[in-house]
């Protein structure tokens, strides 16, 4: 009877009782439970890891919020939020970035910083903690929504934070194990206790779990899914990291998340270190500081531990990957490479791209967003055949911020590489053409000045600190979808330099918008894992991969490619003066154009 009334729209927003259990209309769970009529429990879940080195397994502090009907035999699935932020954070200083770039010594080794100094600096930066949060943990945005629709809510504090034991390691194996252990407990594979030490079992749940969250809170679902844990049926990672190396490094270059210059793994670990014991984790965080290697920027086993993309084949959960196309904190590369790896390994997948930055799309007040996550969890946690898995794989918000389009996949079908070539005049405005520059060598140069913002250099009519090349105005819109790259024939007058590439939309009135950008350390031209010295004056092939994007250049605008050295807001900032020289006859820009070179030629050719 209740289901019929809901279908007819004749029930109140929340029914006082739900004797029939959850109700679904049009494949979506309906608000038939009172989100205030709940049972709240606090437990400590055992995690089989001893990251604080105290001789005991770590414990994950966990709070459960479930419908009272679960005490009467109703079994429900879980929406699980895991976070290192529930108990706040510490006042922690970032690393200085006005430093010289690393140069390998003559013996080819690395000039490592003293480990004891690193430990002392780590100890010094750990300020007084906010401390475990005495208030109940909850998601103000989603708790009532999911509870009223028949999903229990579970919250857990990451290891080393709040009331959990263990240590924070910014994406380390122990954090993944801690988060996974909550899924294991919900499926009867590990134990938990209450504050008095009595065992607590999760007999009220079906064991089906969905994880979601934003930023670090969205990264943990990626990490847990990459273990292949049974019972994790679906995840919704929002603005989430897929490889921590790509959050703090770029092809050997030390880079920053947008707006957080100088932050690194150790700084983040210190920020979230809010458990009561202020001493036990200091050696662990000092080890993170030493092993993250801000000197060479090389990829290593330490970073590989924090790379979830390599384990995409283990993922059992269906993944609804969500990201902002204007997110320069967790950059778009994270969702792009994760999504591609999941697709390649046959994991159930869908991607949702919006125009905002580092945020939850729920802040955009999109009815379609709530509909999508409802159907996603209704299907994968309750088994409702609502067709969500057969819908178009990509949903994209367009630049007008009102239009949403569904497409078969992402990058957009029909996208292929269009190659364009820079022609002389780059200190003012050179041209971008479809034919390479003829001749043996046409060399143009710039000189680094890290004190100048990239956006300011882009807008200068002429400058010796950047090279700029532009197409003719477009006669029809041009859409980029995916990854742009530039393959440079380049030499340096110093043994170390940053290389930064930018793709720009230039409006008819002269204003500009940076579509995307990318960075590399030319010492890592062979591999992100290997620093190889540069000989000043010698020419090298250096590729810069720009951050993925999906962007429509309007009619009448120009597409502009800009090359600089240091990027003030993202890279390390050495003293001005490094010289870079580019041979245009052997340099090519590759653009991911919907419709390929034919569409680009039709618009700007």
Secondary structure, 3 states (H helix, E strand, C coil): CHHHHHHCCCCCCCCCCCCCCCCEECCEECCCCCCCCEEEEEEEEEECCCCCCCCCCEEEEEEEEEEHHHHHCCCEEEEEEEECCCCCCCCCCCCCCCCCCCCCCCCCCCCCCCHHHHHHHHHHHCCCCCCCCCCCCCCCCCHHHHHCCCCEEEEEECCCCCCCCCCCCCCCHHHHHHHHHHHHHHCCCCCEECCCCCECCCCCEEEEEEEEEECHHHHHHHHHHCCCCCCEEEEEEECCCCECHHHHEECCEEECCCCCCCCCHHHHHHHHCCCCCCCCCHHHHHHHHHHCCCCCCCCCHHHHCCECHHHHHHCCCEEEEEEECCCCCCCCHHHHHHHHHHHHCCCCEEEEEECCCCCCHHHHCCHHHHHHHHHHHHHHHHCCCCCHHHCCCEEEECCCCCCEEEECCCCCCCEEEEEEEECCCCCCCEEEECCCCCCCCCEEEEECCCCCCHHHHHHCCCCCCCEEEECCCCCCCEEEEECCEEEEEEEECCCCCEEEEEEEEECCCCCEEEEEEEEEEHHHCCECCECCCCCCCCCEEEEEECCCEEEEECCCCEEEEEEECCCCCCECCCCCCCEEEEEHHHCEEEEEEECHHHHHHHHHC
